Amino acid sequence: MMKLHAIGMNYRHNGDFEIIRPNGSGDNLLLIFKTAAQADLNNETVRVMPDSALLYSLNAPQIYRACGNLYVNHWIHMDCCESDNFHLETGLPFNKAVKLTNVAEAEDIMRIIGREELSDLRSKERYMDLLIRMLLLKLGDGCRCGSSAETVNPHRAALTVLRAEIYNSVGQFSSVNEIAAKVNLSPSYFQRLYKELFGVSCYEDMLSARIKAAGYYLKNTSMSVKEIAAACGYENDVCFMRRFRLRTGMTPTEYREKN
C-alpha cells in the first residue's frame, strides 16, 4: 500500500535554496517544479523547466537547487511500494525530470490529498493509497504526452477542465462561442483544438451532456419535461423533446415510462 508521509504545495524559497541528500530521504520524493531549477541526476547536472515532475526512487541521491531569484515547488514524501512495480504501469520514470502537459489536473489531486491528510476517517490509509496511485497515473499520462512526437497542446489542461464542466454543469453554457471565450480562443481555433484533443466536437459533447443529464432527471426525479429542458440549457421544451427523441429514439415521456 502506498503511504503518505508529508505533502506541501507552493513552497517558496529565495535564489540560494539547495537540497543535498546524498542517500535520499528514506522514502520516495515527488517534486513538481513551478520555477526553473537544477538537479543532479545520474552524475549529471540538468536544468529542469517549470511544470516538470521528478520522482526519486528509494535511497536515490536527492540534490536540487534554485537557478534563479525564486524557487517554488510542490512535494510529496511517500512510500511508492516499488516492489509491486506499479510505477512501471504509470510510465512515470524514477530519477528523471519530465515535462508535464497536465499540471493543473495533477495539482487538483494533490489538493485532495492535502485535505484527506487532515481527516480522521477510518479508511484514510486506503484513500491515500488510491489517491497517490491516481496522481502517479495522471503524471504518467502527462509526461507521455509531453515526450511524444505529437505537438504538445498548451491548452490541454484548460480544455480538459472545461470538458469536465460541460458534463458536470449542464446548462451552464449556451453555445460553443461562449465556451471558446472562456479560454480566450477564437471559436474556429477552439473547435479545432477540442476535436484534436478529444476526438469529438465541443458541440457534440454539449449535446451528449444535455441528453445524459436529461435521462438522469427523467429517471430519478419528478421534474416536468419543461423543467428538465430548462435545467439542461434548452430555451424551450419543444426543442428539447426533438433533440431527445433524435438521440434516444424515444420521447422524454416514453423514456420515463420505460425507466
C-alpha angles and dihedrals in degrees: 000000000000113000131200118224101172140339135199134178131199095002107178128207136169126252097277093061115132136161120204117182107155092185098036126244099288092260141046117292123202117195127188109191117215094180131034115280144165126243132186106227127169093348092309133102110228132185112238118208125220115273092032128132130218123188116192120209120227112292093001113143111265109206120152138139147180118273098191140032093287135039122194129172147152118230142185127192109202148137109259097190091234090185093069090057092225090141088064089062092052096056090224106131126219120245096006128107112230130188113238130215097190106049094138091057092048090049090054090057092046090054090053090050089051092052094046090051088066095049126098097210117149091234095047095120092051091048090051092050091053094043094050090049090049090050093050091048090050092050090047090054090049096051093046090054091047095050099042125101089251120102110264109239109222089201095054097104094046093047092048090054090046092052090053089052091053091057099036099043103039112187094027092107125048100186145013089246090059091051092048090052090056090065094037096245130131112255094244095048091043093053092049093050092045093052092046092052102042105021091236133078122257089238090055090051090050091053093045092049092050094049092046091052092045090053090053093050092047092050101040108029140049093230115140120247089251092053092048091050090054093045090053094052101260118140092215138014094238092064090045094051091049093050093045093053093047090053102040105023089237138085116246090254092051090048091052092049092051094047 
